[in-house]
Protein backbone atom coordinates (compact mmCIF):
# COMPACT_ATOMS: atom_id res chain seq x y z
CA UNK A 1 0.00 0.00 0.00
CA UNK A 2 1.41 3.38 -1.06
CA UNK A 3 1.77 5.51 2.09
CA UNK A 4 3.40 8.90 2.61
CA UNK A 5 3.45 11.66 5.25
CA UNK A 6 1.52 14.90 4.93
CA UNK A 7 1.91 17.99 7.12
CA UNK A 8 -1.16 19.53 8.73
CA UNK A 9 -1.56 22.66 10.85
CA UNK A 10 -3.12 22.40 14.30
CA UNK A 11 -6.32 23.98 12.98
CA UNK A 12 -6.51 21.39 10.19
CA UNK A 13 -5.94 18.56 12.66
CA UNK A 14 -8.76 19.83 14.88
CA UNK A 15 -11.05 20.03 11.84
CA UNK A 16 -10.21 16.45 10.83
CA UNK A 17 -10.81 15.14 14.35
CA UNK A 18 -14.13 16.99 14.46
CA UNK A 19 -15.19 15.44 11.14
CA UNK A 20 -15.29 18.81 9.34
CA UNK A 21 -12.27 18.51 7.05
CA UNK A 22 -12.33 16.12 4.09
CA UNK A 23 -10.19 18.10 1.63
CA UNK A 24 -6.77 19.67 1.49
CA UNK A 25 -5.02 21.73 -1.19
CA UNK A 26 -1.31 21.47 -1.89
CA UNK A 27 0.74 23.62 -4.29
CA UNK A 28 1.87 21.73 -7.40
CA UNK A 29 5.62 21.60 -6.86
CA UNK A 30 6.34 18.11 -8.16
CA UNK A 31 4.94 15.62 -10.67
CA UNK A 32 5.76 11.91 -10.58
CA UNK A 33 8.16 10.96 -13.35
CA UNK A 34 9.18 14.59 -13.83
CA UNK A 35 10.22 15.60 -10.33
CA UNK A 36 10.26 19.15 -9.04
CA UNK A 37 8.67 21.68 -11.36
CA UNK A 38 9.71 25.30 -11.49
CA UNK A 39 6.81 26.45 -13.68
CA UNK A 40 3.36 24.98 -14.20
CA UNK A 41 0.36 26.08 -16.23
CA UNK A 42 -2.15 25.36 -18.98
CA UNK A 43 -0.66 24.14 -22.27
CA UNK A 44 -1.08 26.00 -25.56
CA UNK A 45 -0.24 22.87 -27.54
CA UNK A 46 -3.14 21.09 -29.22
CA UNK A 47 -3.83 17.72 -27.58
CA UNK A 48 -2.25 18.67 -24.26
CA UNK A 49 -3.77 20.29 -21.19
CA UNK A 50 -0.79 21.17 -18.99
CA UNK A 51 2.79 22.34 -19.45
CA UNK A 52 5.52 22.30 -16.81
CA UNK A 53 9.21 23.13 -16.67
CA UNK A 54 11.48 20.75 -14.76
CA UNK A 55 14.65 21.53 -12.84
CA UNK A 56 16.72 21.07 -16.01
CA UNK A 57 14.61 23.85 -17.58
CA UNK A 58 12.97 21.39 -20.00
CA UNK A 59 9.30 21.76 -20.85
CA UNK A 60 7.00 18.77 -20.42
CA UNK A 61 3.41 18.61 -21.63
CA UNK A 62 0.71 16.22 -20.42
CA UNK A 63 -2.95 15.50 -20.96
CA UNK A 64 -5.21 15.84 -17.92
CA UNK A 65 -5.52 12.10 -17.33
CA UNK A 66 -1.76 11.64 -17.63
CA UNK A 67 -1.14 14.42 -15.13
CA UNK A 68 -3.53 12.95 -12.57
CA UNK A 69 -1.84 9.58 -12.99
CA UNK A 70 1.38 11.35 -11.94
CA UNK A 71 -0.14 13.15 -8.94
CA UNK A 72 1.96 12.60 -5.78
CA UNK A 73 -1.33 11.86 -3.98
CA UNK A 74 -2.84 9.03 -6.08
CA UNK A 75 -6.34 7.76 -5.40
CA UNK A 76 -6.21 4.91 -2.90
CA UNK A 77 -2.92 6.03 -1.36
CA UNK A 78 -2.68 6.59 2.37
CA UNK A 79 -1.46 9.75 4.08
CA UNK A 80 -0.23 9.71 7.66
CA UNK A 81 -0.54 13.13 9.23
CA UNK A 82 2.44 14.94 10.68
CA UNK A 83 1.52 17.62 13.22
CA UNK A 84 3.23 19.63 15.97
CA UNK A 85 3.96 17.19 18.79
CA UNK A 86 5.94 16.37 21.93
CA UNK A 87 6.86 13.12 23.66
CA UNK A 88 7.76 12.14 27.20
CA UNK A 89 10.59 9.63 27.28
CA UNK A 90 10.64 9.21 31.06
CA UNK A 91 10.52 5.62 32.36
CA UNK A 92 6.92 4.76 33.13
CA UNK A 93 5.61 7.88 31.38
CA UNK A 94 5.93 7.28 27.63
CA UNK A 95 3.29 9.64 26.27
CA UNK A 96 2.85 11.59 23.05
CA UNK A 97 1.19 15.01 23.09
CA UNK A 98 -0.25 17.05 20.23
CA UNK A 99 -0.40 20.82 20.06
CA UNK A 100 -3.81 20.68 18.37
CA UNK A 101 -5.18 19.28 21.65
CA UNK A 102 -3.97 22.30 23.63
CA UNK A 103 -1.49 22.27 26.48
CA UNK A 104 1.53 24.32 27.39
CA UNK A 105 4.52 22.14 26.58
CA UNK A 106 7.80 23.99 26.17
CA UNK A 107 9.35 21.36 23.90
CA UNK A 108 6.98 21.22 20.95
CA UNK A 109 8.61 19.61 17.92
CA UNK A 110 8.05 20.65 14.32
CA UNK A 111 5.75 18.38 12.27
CA UNK A 112 8.62 17.63 9.89
CA UNK A 113 10.32 15.69 12.70
CA UNK A 114 7.33 13.52 13.56
CA UNK A 115 8.10 9.82 13.01
CA UNK A 116 5.51 7.41 11.66
CA UNK A 117 4.90 5.80 15.07
CA UNK A 118 3.83 9.12 16.61
CA UNK A 119 1.17 9.88 13.99
CA UNK A 120 -2.40 9.44 15.19
CA UNK A 121 -4.28 10.20 11.95
CA UNK A 122 -4.32 8.09 8.80
CA UNK A 123 -6.15 9.25 5.66
CA UNK A 124 -6.98 7.64 2.32
CA UNK A 125 -7.14 9.68 -0.90
CA UNK A 126 -10.49 9.27 -2.65
CA UNK A 127 -10.21 11.97 -5.35
CA UNK A 128 -7.59 14.28 -6.85
CA UNK A 129 -7.39 16.86 -9.58
CA UNK A 130 -5.42 19.95 -10.65
CA UNK A 131 -6.81 23.49 -10.65
CA UNK A 132 -6.04 27.11 -9.81
CA UNK A 133 -6.48 28.08 -6.18
CA UNK A 134 -9.18 30.63 -6.96
CA UNK A 135 -11.32 27.89 -8.53
CA UNK A 136 -12.31 26.64 -5.09
CA UNK A 137 -16.09 26.41 -4.67
CA UNK A 138 -18.06 27.26 -1.56
CA UNK A 139 -18.72 23.54 -1.03
CA UNK A 140 -15.01 22.75 -1.29
CA UNK A 141 -14.15 25.62 1.06
CA UNK A 142 -16.55 24.06 3.56
CA UNK A 143 -14.91 20.65 3.03
CA UNK A 144 -11.57 22.28 3.86
CA UNK A 145 -12.89 22.43 7.41
CA UNK A 146 -13.97 26.02 7.88
CA UNK A 147 -17.32 27.68 7.24
CA UNK A 148 -17.27 31.43 6.62
CA UNK A 149 -20.47 32.14 8.53
CA UNK A 150 -19.39 30.26 11.66
CA UNK A 151 -22.35 27.98 12.48
CA UNK A 152 -21.04 25.69 15.20
CA UNK A 153 -17.48 25.98 13.93
CA UNK A 154 -14.19 26.37 15.75
CA UNK A 155 -13.08 29.99 15.40
CA UNK A 156 -9.48 29.92 14.08
CA UNK A 157 -6.95 32.10 15.87
CA UNK A 158 -5.86 33.65 12.55
CA UNK A 159 -9.19 35.51 12.44
CA UNK A 160 -8.34 38.26 14.91
CA UNK A 161 -10.84 40.96 13.94
CA UNK A 162 -13.87 39.31 15.48
CA UNK A 163 -16.64 36.91 14.53
CA UNK A 164 -19.05 39.60 13.30
CA UNK A 165 -16.44 41.12 10.97
CA UNK A 166 -15.60 37.85 9.21
CA UNK A 167 -19.17 36.57 9.04
CA UNK A 168 -19.74 38.90 6.07
CA UNK A 169 -17.21 36.98 3.97
CA UNK A 170 -17.92 33.87 1.91
CA UNK A 171 -16.41 30.52 2.87
CA UNK A 172 -13.93 30.71 -0.01
CA UNK A 173 -12.82 34.21 1.04
CA UNK A 174 -12.25 33.01 4.58
CA UNK A 175 -10.36 30.02 3.21
CA UNK A 176 -8.11 32.49 1.37
CA UNK A 177 -7.24 34.13 4.69
CA UNK A 178 -6.47 30.74 6.21
CA UNK A 179 -4.40 29.79 3.15
CA UNK A 180 -2.23 32.89 3.44
CA UNK A 181 -1.68 32.28 7.16
CA UNK A 182 -0.04 28.95 6.21
CA UNK A 183 1.26 29.36 2.65
CA UNK A 184 1.35 33.11 2.12
CA UNK A 185 5.13 33.52 2.00
CA UNK A 186 5.74 31.12 -0.90
CA UNK A 187 2.35 30.63 -2.54
CA UNK A 188 0.14 33.63 -1.65
CA UNK A 189 -3.55 33.60 -2.45
CA UNK A 190 -3.06 36.68 -4.64
CA UNK A 191 -0.79 34.70 -7.02
CA UNK A 192 -3.56 32.13 -7.67
CA UNK A 193 -1.15 29.17 -7.76
CA UNK A 194 -1.91 25.79 -9.28
CA UNK A 195 -2.79 23.24 -6.61
CA UNK A 196 -3.68 19.61 -6.08
CA UNK A 197 -7.14 19.54 -4.41
CA UNK A 198 -7.14 16.24 -2.52
CA UNK A 199 -10.31 14.64 -1.13
CA UNK A 200 -9.81 12.04 1.58
CA UNK A 201 -11.55 9.84 4.09
CA UNK A 202 -10.30 9.20 7.62
CA UNK A 203 -9.11 5.66 8.29
CA UNK A 204 -7.80 6.29 11.79
CA UNK A 205 -7.99 9.24 14.18
CA UNK A 206 -7.47 9.33 17.93
SULDAPE-V777279 format. One record per pair of residues at least 24 apart in sequence whose C-alpha atoms are under 10 Angstrom apart, sorted by the first residue. I is the first residue (numbers start at 1). J is the second residue. D is the distance in whole Angstrom. If there is no record, write none. Layout:
i: [I & I]
j: [J & J]
d: [D & D]
This chain:
i: [1 & 1 & 1 & 2 & 2 & 2 & 2 & 2 & 2 & 2 & 2 & 3 & 3 & 3 & 3 & 3 & 3 & 3 & 3 & 3 & 4 & 4 & 4 & 4 & 4 & 4 & 4 & 4 & 4 & 5 & 5 & 5 & 5 & 5 & 5 & 5 & 5 & 5 & 5 & 5 & 5 & 5 & 6 & 6 & 6 & 6 & 6 & 6 & 6 & 6 & 6 & 6 & 6 & 7 & 7 & 7 & 7 & 7 & 7 & 7 & 7 & 7 & 7 & 8 & 8 & 8 & 8 & 8 & 8 & 8 & 9 & 9 & 9 & 9 & 9 & 9 & 9 & 9 & 10 & 10 & 10 & 10 & 10 & 10 & 10 & 10 & 10 & 10 & 10 & 11 & 11 & 11 & 11 & 11 & 11 & 11 & 11 & 11 & 11 & 11 & 12 & 12 & 12 & 12 & 12 & 12 & 13 & 13 & 13 & 13 & 13 & 13 & 13 & 13 & 13 & 13 & 13 & 14 & 14 & 14 & 14 & 14 & 15 & 15 & 15 & 15 & 15 & 15 & 15 & 16 & 16 & 16 & 16 & 16 & 16 & 16 & 17 & 17 & 17 & 17 & 17 & 17 & 18 & 18 & 18 & 18 & 19 & 19 & 19 & 19 & 19 & 20 & 20 & 20 & 20 & 20 & 20 & 20 & 20 & 21 & 21 & 21 & 21 & 21 & 21 & 21 & 21 & 21 & 21 & 21 & 22 & 22 & 22 & 22 & 22 & 22 & 22 & 22 & 22 & 22 & 22 & 22 & 22 & 23 & 23 & 23 & 23 & 23 & 23 & 23 & 23 & 23 & 23 & 23 & 23 & 23 & 23 & 23 & 24 & 24 & 24 & 24 & 24 & 24 & 24 & 24 & 24 & 24 & 24 & 24 & 25 & 25 & 25 & 25 & 25 & 25 & 25 & 25 & 25 & 25 & 25 & 25 & 25 & 25 & 26 & 26 & 26 & 26 & 26 & 26 & 26 & 26 & 26 & 26 & 26 & 27 & 27 & 27 & 27 & 27 & 27 & 27 & 27 & 27 & 27 & 27 & 27 & 28 & 28 & 28 & 28 & 28 & 28 & 28 & 28 & 28 & 28 & 29 & 29 & 29 & 29 & 29 & 30 & 30 & 30 & 30 & 31 & 31 & 31 & 31 & 31 & 31 & 31 & 32 & 32 & 32 & 32 & 32 & 32 & 32 & 33 & 33 & 33 & 34 & 34 & 34 & 35 & 35 & 39 & 40 & 40 & 40 & 41 & 41 & 41 & 41 & 42 & 42 & 50 & 64 & 64 & 65 & 67 & 67 & 68 & 68 & 68 & 68 & 68 & 69 & 69 & 71 & 71 & 71 & 71 & 71 & 72 & 72 & 73 & 73 & 73 & 73 & 73 & 73 & 73 & 73 & 73 & 73 & 74 & 74 & 74 & 74 & 74 & 74 & 74 & 75 & 75 & 75 & 75 & 75 & 75 & 75 & 75 & 76 & 76 & 76 & 76 & 76 & 76 & 77 & 77 & 77 & 77 & 77 & 78 & 78 & 78 & 78 & 78 & 78 & 78 & 78 & 78 & 79 & 79 & 79 & 79 & 79 & 79 & 79 & 79 & 80 & 80 & 80 & 80 & 80 & 80 & 80 & 80 & 80 & 80 & 80 & 80 & 81 & 81 & 81 & 81 & 81 & 81 & 81 & 81 & 81 & 81 & 81 & 82 & 82 & 82 & 82 & 82 & 82 & 82 & 82 & 82 & 82 & 82 & 82 & 83 & 83 & 83 & 83 & 83 & 83 & 83 & 83 & 83 & 83 & 84 & 84 & 84 & 84 & 84 & 84 & 84 & 85 & 85 & 85 & 85 & 85 & 85 & 85 & 86 & 86 & 86 & 86 & 87 & 96 & 119 & 119 & 119 & 120 & 120 & 120 & 121 & 121 & 121 & 121 & 121 & 122 & 122 & 122 & 122 & 122 & 122 & 122 & 123 & 123 & 123 & 123 & 123 & 123 & 123 & 124 & 124 & 124 & 124 & 124 & 124 & 124 & 125 & 125 & 125 & 125 & 125 & 126 & 126 & 126 & 126 & 127 & 127 & 127 & 127 & 127 & 128 & 128 & 128 & 128 & 128 & 129 & 129 & 129 & 129 & 129 & 130 & 130 & 130 & 130 & 130 & 131 & 131 & 131 & 131 & 131 & 131 & 132 & 132 & 132 & 132 & 132 & 132 & 132 & 133 & 133 & 133 & 133 & 133 & 133 & 133 & 133 & 133 & 133 & 133 & 133 & 133 & 134 & 134 & 134 & 134 & 134 & 134 & 134 & 134 & 134 & 134 & 135 & 135 & 135 & 135 & 136 & 136 & 136 & 136 & 136 & 136 & 137 & 137 & 138 & 138 & 138 & 138 & 138 & 139 & 139 & 140 & 140 & 140 & 140 & 140 & 141 & 141 & 141 & 141 & 141 & 141 & 141 & 142 & 142 & 142 & 142 & 143 & 143 & 144 & 144 & 144 & 144 & 144 & 144 & 145 & 145 & 146 & 146 & 146 & 146 & 146 & 147 & 147 & 147 & 147 & 148 & 148 & 148 & 148 & 149 & 158]
j: [76 & 77 & 78 & 73 & 74 & 75 & 76 & 77 & 78 & 79 & 124 & 73 & 76 & 77 & 78 & 79 & 80 & 122 & 123 & 124 & 72 & 73 & 77 & 78 & 79 & 80 & 81 & 116 & 122 & 78 & 79 & 80 & 81 & 82 & 111 & 112 & 114 & 115 & 116 & 119 & 122 & 123 & 73 & 78 & 79 & 80 & 81 & 82 & 83 & 111 & 112 & 122 & 123 & 79 & 80 & 81 & 82 & 83 & 84 & 110 & 111 & 112 & 114 & 80 & 81 & 82 & 83 & 84 & 111 & 182 & 81 & 82 & 83 & 84 & 99 & 100 & 111 & 182 & 82 & 83 & 84 & 85 & 98 & 99 & 100 & 101 & 102 & 111 & 156 & 99 & 100 & 101 & 145 & 146 & 154 & 155 & 156 & 157 & 158 & 178 & 83 & 100 & 144 & 145 & 146 & 156 & 81 & 82 & 83 & 84 & 98 & 99 & 100 & 101 & 121 & 145 & 205 & 99 & 100 & 101 & 145 & 154 & 100 & 143 & 144 & 145 & 146 & 153 & 154 & 121 & 123 & 144 & 145 & 201 & 202 & 205 & 100 & 121 & 202 & 204 & 205 & 206 & 145 & 153 & 154 & 205 & 143 & 145 & 201 & 202 & 205 & 142 & 143 & 144 & 145 & 146 & 147 & 153 & 154 & 140 & 141 & 142 & 143 & 144 & 145 & 146 & 199 & 200 & 201 & 202 & 123 & 125 & 126 & 140 & 142 & 143 & 144 & 145 & 198 & 199 & 200 & 201 & 202 & 125 & 126 & 127 & 128 & 140 & 141 & 142 & 143 & 144 & 145 & 197 & 198 & 199 & 200 & 201 & 128 & 140 & 141 & 143 & 144 & 145 & 195 & 196 & 197 & 198 & 199 & 200 & 128 & 129 & 130 & 131 & 133 & 136 & 144 & 179 & 194 & 195 & 196 & 197 & 198 & 199 & 73 & 130 & 133 & 183 & 187 & 193 & 194 & 195 & 196 & 197 & 198 & 130 & 131 & 132 & 133 & 183 & 186 & 187 & 193 & 194 & 195 & 196 & 197 & 71 & 72 & 130 & 131 & 132 & 193 & 194 & 195 & 196 & 197 & 54 & 72 & 194 & 195 & 196 & 54 & 70 & 71 & 72 & 67 & 68 & 69 & 70 & 71 & 72 & 73 & 67 & 68 & 69 & 70 & 71 & 72 & 73 & 70 & 71 & 72 & 58 & 60 & 70 & 70 & 72 & 194 & 193 & 194 & 195 & 131 & 132 & 193 & 194 & 131 & 194 & 130 & 129 & 130 & 129 & 129 & 130 & 127 & 128 & 129 & 130 & 196 & 128 & 129 & 128 & 129 & 130 & 196 & 198 & 128 & 196 & 124 & 125 & 126 & 127 & 128 & 129 & 196 & 197 & 198 & 199 & 124 & 125 & 126 & 127 & 128 & 129 & 198 & 124 & 125 & 126 & 127 & 128 & 198 & 199 & 200 & 123 & 124 & 125 & 126 & 127 & 200 & 123 & 124 & 125 & 126 & 200 & 122 & 123 & 124 & 125 & 126 & 200 & 201 & 202 & 203 & 121 & 122 & 123 & 124 & 125 & 200 & 202 & 203 & 115 & 116 & 117 & 118 & 119 & 120 & 121 & 122 & 123 & 124 & 203 & 204 & 111 & 114 & 115 & 116 & 118 & 119 & 120 & 121 & 122 & 123 & 205 & 110 & 111 & 112 & 113 & 114 & 115 & 116 & 118 & 119 & 120 & 121 & 122 & 109 & 110 & 111 & 112 & 113 & 114 & 118 & 119 & 120 & 121 & 108 & 109 & 110 & 111 & 112 & 113 & 114 & 109 & 110 & 111 & 113 & 114 & 118 & 119 & 110 & 111 & 114 & 118 & 118 & 120 & 204 & 205 & 206 & 204 & 205 & 206 & 202 & 203 & 204 & 205 & 206 & 200 & 201 & 202 & 203 & 204 & 205 & 206 & 199 & 200 & 201 & 202 & 203 & 204 & 205 & 198 & 199 & 200 & 201 & 202 & 203 & 204 & 198 & 199 & 200 & 201 & 202 & 198 & 199 & 200 & 201 & 197 & 198 & 199 & 200 & 201 & 196 & 197 & 198 & 199 & 200 & 195 & 196 & 197 & 198 & 199 & 194 & 195 & 196 & 197 & 198 & 192 & 193 & 194 & 195 & 196 & 197 & 191 & 192 & 193 & 194 & 195 & 196 & 197 & 176 & 179 & 187 & 188 & 189 & 190 & 191 & 192 & 193 & 194 & 195 & 196 & 197 & 172 & 173 & 176 & 189 & 190 & 191 & 192 & 193 & 194 & 195 & 172 & 192 & 194 & 195 & 171 & 172 & 173 & 175 & 176 & 197 & 171 & 172 & 170 & 171 & 172 & 173 & 175 & 171 & 172 & 171 & 172 & 175 & 197 & 199 & 170 & 171 & 172 & 173 & 174 & 175 & 176 & 171 & 172 & 174 & 175 & 171 & 199 & 171 & 172 & 175 & 197 & 198 & 199 & 171 & 175 & 171 & 172 & 174 & 175 & 178 & 171 & 172 & 174 & 175 & 172 & 173 & 174 & 175 & 174 & 182]
d: [8 & 7 & 8 & 9 & 9 & 10 & 8 & 5 & 6 & 9 & 10 & 9 & 9 & 6 & 5 & 6 & 7 & 9 & 9 & 9 & 9 & 9 & 8 & 7 & 5 & 6 & 9 & 9 & 10 & 8 & 5 & 5 & 6 & 6 & 10 & 9 & 9 & 9 & 8 & 9 & 9 & 10 & 10 & 10 & 6 & 6 & 5 & 6 & 9 & 9 & 9 & 10 & 10 & 9 & 9 & 6 & 5 & 6 & 9 & 10 & 6 & 7 & 10 & 10 & 6 & 6 & 6 & 8 & 8 & 10 & 10 & 9 & 6 & 8 & 9 & 8 & 9 & 8 & 10 & 7 & 7 & 10 & 8 & 7 & 4 & 8 & 9 & 10 & 10 & 10 & 7 & 10 & 9 & 9 & 9 & 9 & 7 & 9 & 10 & 10 & 9 & 9 & 8 & 7 & 9 & 10 & 8 & 9 & 8 & 10 & 10 & 10 & 6 & 9 & 9 & 10 & 10 & 10 & 6 & 8 & 9 & 9 & 10 & 10 & 8 & 5 & 8 & 9 & 8 & 9 & 10 & 9 & 7 & 10 & 8 & 8 & 10 & 9 & 9 & 10 & 7 & 8 & 9 & 10 & 9 & 10 & 10 & 8 & 10 & 9 & 10 & 8 & 7 & 7 & 5 & 7 & 9 & 9 & 10 & 10 & 9 & 8 & 5 & 5 & 4 & 8 & 9 & 9 & 9 & 10 & 9 & 10 & 10 & 9 & 9 & 5 & 6 & 7 & 8 & 6 & 5 & 6 & 8 & 9 & 10 & 9 & 10 & 7 & 9 & 9 & 6 & 5 & 8 & 7 & 5 & 4 & 6 & 9 & 10 & 9 & 9 & 8 & 6 & 9 & 10 & 8 & 6 & 5 & 7 & 8 & 10 & 10 & 10 & 10 & 8 & 10 & 8 & 9 & 10 & 6 & 5 & 4 & 6 & 9 & 10 & 10 & 9 & 9 & 10 & 10 & 9 & 5 & 5 & 7 & 8 & 10 & 10 & 9 & 9 & 9 & 10 & 7 & 7 & 6 & 4 & 6 & 9 & 9 & 9 & 8 & 9 & 10 & 8 & 6 & 5 & 6 & 10 & 10 & 10 & 9 & 9 & 10 & 9 & 9 & 8 & 7 & 8 & 9 & 9 & 6 & 6 & 6 & 10 & 9 & 10 & 8 & 5 & 6 & 6 & 10 & 7 & 10 & 10 & 10 & 8 & 9 & 10 & 10 & 10 & 9 & 7 & 10 & 9 & 9 & 9 & 7 & 10 & 10 & 10 & 9 & 8 & 9 & 9 & 8 & 10 & 7 & 6 & 8 & 9 & 10 & 10 & 8 & 8 & 9 & 8 & 10 & 10 & 9 & 9 & 7 & 10 & 9 & 7 & 10 & 8 & 10 & 7 & 10 & 9 & 7 & 8 & 8 & 7 & 10 & 9 & 8 & 5 & 5 & 6 & 7 & 9 & 9 & 9 & 10 & 6 & 5 & 6 & 8 & 9 & 8 & 6 & 6 & 8 & 10 & 7 & 5 & 4 & 6 & 10 & 9 & 10 & 10 & 9 & 8 & 6 & 5 & 6 & 8 & 9 & 10 & 10 & 10 & 7 & 10 & 10 & 6 & 8 & 6 & 5 & 6 & 9 & 10 & 9 & 9 & 9 & 10 & 9 & 9 & 6 & 7 & 5 & 6 & 8 & 10 & 9 & 5 & 7 & 8 & 6 & 8 & 8 & 8 & 6 & 9 & 8 & 10 & 9 & 7 & 4 & 8 & 9 & 7 & 9 & 8 & 9 & 10 & 6 & 6 & 5 & 5 & 8 & 9 & 8 & 5 & 7 & 7 & 9 & 7 & 8 & 9 & 9 & 10 & 9 & 9 & 9 & 10 & 10 & 9 & 10 & 7 & 6 & 6 & 7 & 8 & 5 & 4 & 7 & 10 & 9 & 6 & 5 & 5 & 7 & 10 & 10 & 6 & 6 & 5 & 5 & 7 & 9 & 10 & 8 & 5 & 5 & 6 & 7 & 10 & 7 & 6 & 4 & 7 & 9 & 8 & 6 & 5 & 7 & 8 & 6 & 5 & 7 & 10 & 7 & 6 & 5 & 6 & 9 & 8 & 6 & 6 & 7 & 9 & 7 & 6 & 5 & 6 & 9 & 10 & 9 & 6 & 6 & 7 & 7 & 10 & 6 & 6 & 4 & 6 & 9 & 9 & 9 & 10 & 10 & 10 & 7 & 9 & 9 & 5 & 6 & 6 & 6 & 9 & 9 & 8 & 9 & 9 & 8 & 9 & 9 & 6 & 8 & 9 & 10 & 9 & 9 & 10 & 10 & 10 & 7 & 10 & 9 & 10 & 9 & 9 & 7 & 7 & 6 & 6 & 9 & 9 & 8 & 9 & 9 & 8 & 10 & 9 & 9 & 9 & 6 & 5 & 9 & 8 & 6 & 9 & 6 & 8 & 10 & 9 & 10 & 9 & 10 & 10 & 8 & 10 & 10 & 9 & 10 & 9 & 7 & 9 & 8 & 7 & 9 & 5 & 9 & 8 & 8 & 7 & 8 & 6 & 8 & 9 & 10]
